[in-house]
Amino acid sequence: MAMGFGRKNLEEIKVEEVKVWECTSESCNCWVRDNFKSSQVPICPICKSEMKETTKELQVVNNNSIFSK
């Protein structure tokens, strides 16, 4: 009897250019997806520096939180 363990997930990973916010500090690598930010112009949750808007090629992730609007 064959079991389904070890089968590869054949579902395609969807990637798209996504708006993100990157930390402006040279010593910090933090970034946040725009649809997961905590304020209109977020500050870095790690080092509290300013963040700047940019884009990245990322896997699609939906945020269904009421706070993401």
C-alpha positions in Angstrom: 0.0 0.0 0.0 1.6 3.3 -1.1 1.4 6.3 1.2 1.5 9.9 0.0 4.4 10.9 2.2 7.3 12.7 0.5 5.3 13.8 -2.5 6.4 17.2 -3.8 3.9 20.0 -3.6 3.2 20.8 -7.3 1.4 24.1 -6.5 3.1 27.0 -8.3 4.5 29.7 -6.0 3.1 33.0 -7.2 5.6 35.9 -7.2 4.9 39.5 -8.0 6.5 43.0 -7.5 5.2 44.2 -4.1 5.4 47.6 -2.4 7.5 47.4 0.7 9.1 49.7 3.3 12.8 49.3 4.0 14.7 50.5 7.0 17.1 53.4 6.2 19.6 52.4 8.8 22.9 51.0 7.3 23.1 48.5 10.2 19.5 47.1 9.9 18.1 44.8 7.2 14.4 45.1 8.3 11.7 45.5 5.7 7.8 45.3 5.9 5.3 44.6 3.2 3.1 47.7 2.5 -0.1 45.7 3.3 1.4 44.7 6.7 2.6 48.1 7.9 1.3 49.5 11.2 1.0 53.1 10.2 0.8 55.3 7.0 4.6 56.0 7.1 6.0 53.2 9.3 9.1 53.4 11.5 11.4 50.4 11.8 10.0 47.9 14.3 13.6 46.7 15.0 15.7 49.9 15.4 13.0 52.7 15.2 14.7 54.4 12.2 12.8 55.9 9.3 11.7 53.6 6.6 11.5 54.3 2.8 9.1 53.0 0.2 10.4 50.6 -2.5 9.5 47.3 -4.2 10.7 43.7 -4.0 9.9 40.5 -6.0 8.1 38.5 -3.4 5.8 35.5 -2.9 2.2 36.6 -2.8 0.8 36.7 0.8 -2.6 38.2 1.6 -3.2 40.1 4.8 -6.9 39.8 5.8 -6.5 41.9 8.9 -8.9 44.8 9.3 -5.9 46.9 10.2 -4.2 46.5 6.8 -6.6 48.8 5.0 
